[in-house]
């Protein structure tokens, strides 16, 4: 219970009385501009209501003001790609925990959360297979020339580089083995032993990965260190006919340099699940070598939807009942 009381903002002097009141009146809000599937909402509701809490729902909201009004008296918040910034935390007087149903969390202001003593978590791994399958689908699309009727090449025997060997990267490797690809990975935070155990050849720099591999699948998060890190000098290391697959974040790509590079390298293809700001220009310039999904689709499967939503609900209940902060991001 120690972690619980550390992050719960007391509203009365006696903590025991407060906790009793909290359990009886707990409110959990699902706030999703892009809603969960109904079956996922039903699963979340079952978890929340079995714990004795009340579930509230805000879907397809048209303005930030609707979100600000909805969070005023809730204790917990489940979101997807919704922007949870300092203004939201300021409006949420009773908020103790926010769970991002998914892995990426750059849509949540962690500093503001900490300032307001709110725990922020994600649900790592719940969307991983869905994103990995999309990455492989984009690879097939690329080597078959965006299905334009011309002769393509096969993935079998090609060197695949996985940039960041986390939950998604490991699933990409698992699937790519079935295609008969030679698989390499670079991750500064993953021990070589783990990759070798999985049958993957570890490399020790981004430069080594990009110069070695025909195709690179990108899975790094957007951090101050990674933003704009995929630039012209790095991409220029890739061999002729290279392909870059991005199912991570658009911020990690230096778009201006990517465009310059693709103008010079007519052999290079870029396939992404995160539409660049320069999408219209890139479609005009690089027809047949560039594709972006109309919206981020990596986690858009029924299974991922259900898994991430229910995991978020279970983490909230576990946090309140047991003080579990295993997936806390703002430590």
Secondary structure as UniProt FT lines:
FT   HELIX           2..7
FT   HELIX           15..25
FT   STRAND          27..32
FT   HELIX           38..50
FT   TURN            51..52
FT   STRAND          54..59
FT   HELIX           64..70
FT   TURN            71..73
FT   STRAND          76..79
FT   HELIX           86..91
FT   TURN            93..94
FT   STRAND          97..100
FT   TURN            106..107
FT   HELIX           110..115
FT   TURN            116..117
FT   STRAND          119..122
FT   TURN            124..125
FT   HELIX           128..143
FT   HELIX           145..147
FT   TURN            156..157
FT   STRAND          159..163
FT   HELIX           167..178
FT   TURN            179..180
FT   STRAND          182..186
FT   TURN            188..189
FT   HELIX           192..197
FT   TURN            198..199
FT   STRAND          201..202
FT   HELIX           206..212
FT   STRAND          215..218
FT   TURN            224..228
FT   HELIX           232..235
FT   TURN            236..237
FT   TURN            240..241
FT   STRAND          243..246
FT   HELIX           250..252
FT   HELIX           255..264
FT   TURN            266..267
FT   STRAND          269..272
FT   TURN            277..278
FT   HELIX           279..285
FT   TURN            287..289
FT   STRAND          290..292
FT   TURN            298..299
FT   HELIX           302..322
FT   TURN            326..327
//
